[in-house]
């Protein structure tokens, strides 16, 4: 049975990071490919992407988020086992984020990157923030229902993305550090905001989702694993 509850260790995080980047053969990318969607490139962007998914207003099925991870460069699997290995790592990482936000929200920390330049370590948040925004796009209208409060909470994240032409990089070092702290704090608040909304609307939303999903317990899982839904993403 697929292990979906154990958080990834450092070795697994590094392996998944390399897999997400190496699935695109840079030598095979031509000029006409420059406009293609590369999907999620690296564990920091994936961490932001999954954080948005588990924090947002709607449940997003793997049949929707997995294509967003791959973009236009879905891997060519040599075997079903290879797919299941990678898919298990993805699910475990997403579940680990969800568990931390649900059970120990104040301990949640984004997987920002770090870069050493001339004996000084710099925190790089751009990839994580791009991933988070990518996650919100999968339920854009639902996120917009949060109105002004949600737009304010998202501002520090958006400041480090192409959505705002990375305007945060025009700020002073002190201001950037403060924004980094605001990202972590606001992500926790965003999760709490949508959790409260989902709990209030839970009976109605569950009924709508069950009727509209169109996936029975014995149907093939929409994630593409080849397993029955009841033995895969239903759990």
Secondary structure, DSSP 8 states (H G I E B T S, - for coil): ----SS---HHHHHHHHHHHHHTS-GGG--GGGTTS-----SHHHHHHHHHHHHHSSS---HHHHHHHHHTT-----SSHHHHHHHHHHHHHHHHHHHHHHHH-GGG-----EEEEETTEEEEE-HHHHHHHHHHHGGGHHHHHTTHHHHHHHHHHHHTTSGGGTSGGGGS-HHHHHHHHHHHHHHHHHHHHHHHHHHHHHHHHHHHHHHHHH---TTSB-TTSSSSBGGGTTT-
